[in-house]
Amino acid sequence: MKPDLLEHLQRLAGLVVPEGEREAFASELARMIDYVRRVRSLAAEVASETKDGPAERPTLLRDDLPGKCLSAEDVFRGAPAVADALFVTPPLHEREE
C-alpha cells in the first residue's frame, strides 16, 4: 500500500498510526481490502445466479406484524445522554474552520 494512501485513510478515519507500526498496519489493511474484494465478487456471483427470481424454496421468515413498542423511558434508560428525546453522541469528526 502506498504511503500517501495510508495517510489519506488515517485522516478519513481519524487514526494515528505510529511510524513504527505503519508497515504492519498497511499490510493488515491490504488484507482487509482484499477480503472485501473477494466478498464483493462472491456477492456479484450470487446476484447473477438469482437474478431470474427467488429460489424455489419458500422463505422461512415469519410475517412482519406490528407488536408492542417500547416506551421512550425504556428506550433511553441505558443511554449515557439524552436531549430533546434524542440520543446524544460525541461528534464523529472535528469541524475544520
C-alpha positions as a printed Julia matrix, in Angstrom:
97×3 Matrix{Float64}:
   0.0     0.0     0.0
   1.34    3.4    -0.94
   2.24    5.69    1.99
   0.08    8.54    0.65
  -2.97    6.26    0.55
  -2.3     5.14    4.12
  -2.01    8.76    5.26
  -5.26    9.62    3.47
  -7.08    6.72    5.15
  -5.7     7.77    8.53
  -7.11   11.26    8.05
 -10.5     9.93    6.92
 -10.77    7.52    9.84
  -9.26    9.88   12.41
  -6.5     7.37   13.19
  -2.98    7.98   14.36
  -0.68    5.1    13.41
   2.78    5.39   14.97
   5.65    5.41   12.47
   6.98    2.06   13.69
   3.61    0.34   13.16
   2.73    1.69    9.72
   4.15   -1.21    7.72
   2.25   -3.82    9.75
  -0.9    -1.66    9.69
  -0.66   -1.23    5.9
  -0.21   -4.98    5.47
  -3.23   -5.76    7.63
  -5.31   -3.12    5.87
  -4.32   -4.56    2.48
  -5.53   -8.0     3.66
  -8.87   -6.48    4.7
  -9.26   -4.71    1.35
  -8.52   -7.99   -0.45
 -11.15   -9.73    1.68
 -13.75   -7.08    0.8
 -12.93   -7.53   -2.89
 -13.48  -11.29   -2.58
 -16.81  -10.77   -0.78
 -17.94   -8.31   -3.45
 -17.02  -10.8    -6.14
 -18.97  -13.53   -4.38
 -21.96  -11.21   -3.88
 -21.94  -10.34   -7.58
 -21.76  -14.04   -8.46
 -24.69  -14.88   -6.18
 -26.69  -11.94   -7.51
 -26.17  -13.09  -11.09
 -27.31  -16.6   -10.17
 -30.51  -15.33   -8.55
 -31.41  -12.54  -10.98
 -34.18  -14.62  -12.55
 -36.3   -14.64   -9.41
 -36.49  -16.14   -5.95
 -35.25  -19.62   -5.26
 -37.74  -22.45   -5.36
 -37.63  -22.81   -1.57
 -40.19  -20.75    0.34
 -38.93  -18.18    2.77
 -38.57  -19.35    6.35
 -39.05  -15.9     7.84
 -42.09  -15.06    9.91
 -44.61  -12.43    8.84
 -43.68   -8.91    9.9
 -46.54   -7.97   12.2
 -46.89   -4.92   14.44
 -46.27   -5.59   18.1
 -45.86   -3.87   21.43
 -43.48   -0.89   21.31
 -41.05    0.22   23.97
 -41.83    3.39   25.89
 -39.47    6.34   25.48
 -38.42    5.8    29.09
 -37.4     2.21   28.32
 -35.58    3.22   25.14
 -33.48    5.91   26.83
 -32.95    4.09   30.14
 -29.4     2.93   29.32
 -28.37    5.95   27.28
 -25.4     7.91   28.6
 -27.01   11.19   27.47
 -30.39   12.29   26.1
 -31.58   15.71   24.9
 -34.98   16.57   23.4
 -35.89   12.85   23.16
 -32.74   12.1    21.12
 -29.58   10.16   21.96
 -26.61   12.49   22.46
 -23.38   11.2    20.95
 -19.91   12.68   20.57
 -19.16   14.14   17.13
 -17.56   11.78   14.62
 -15.32   14.45   13.15
 -14.0    17.74   14.37
 -15.08   20.66   12.23
 -12.27   22.44   10.43
 -12.77   26.16   10.21
